[in-house]
């Protein structure tokens, strides 16, 4: 039974990595953002989100990507492995900027039909770039502590600190 949770800062590459990992393992890919967001960037109510997450992780084989602490008590105890994409602040910030510009320019449709805009990216409190600036260091500090306790409970934890480690891991599967 493989149940893998992929965590990391926003824009660390969780979704891309998780999709590739799920394909390699031939298991279901579950994106928590897809379950969380409703149209027009409205957040799904907490109880509804938790119910969807509970149903999604009820099977024996999956890869989940996402950092939602509101669902951690549902997802993490079922995990056989947690992979932490612990990339540098510089890389994550660069990815947040380039990804946001690309998504806004191409009008790439995301979860529930939502689309990022230049206004949202650069002139809004909901900017993913601002979110990275506000949350990166605290999340990194918190994960470092939390994952020590998780390992003590017998869940395998793997930490990647750069993209070459991620690529090598996927290539060796």
Secondary structure, 3 states (H helix, E strand, C coil): CCEEEEEECCCCCHHHHHHHHHHHHCCEEEEHHHHHEEHHHEECCHHHHHHHHHHHCCCCCEEEECCCHHHHHHHHHHCCEEEEECCCHHHHHHHHHHHHHHHHHHCCECHHHCECCHHHHHCCCCCHHHHHHHHHHHHHHHHHHHHHHHHHCCCEEEEECCHHHHHHHHHCC
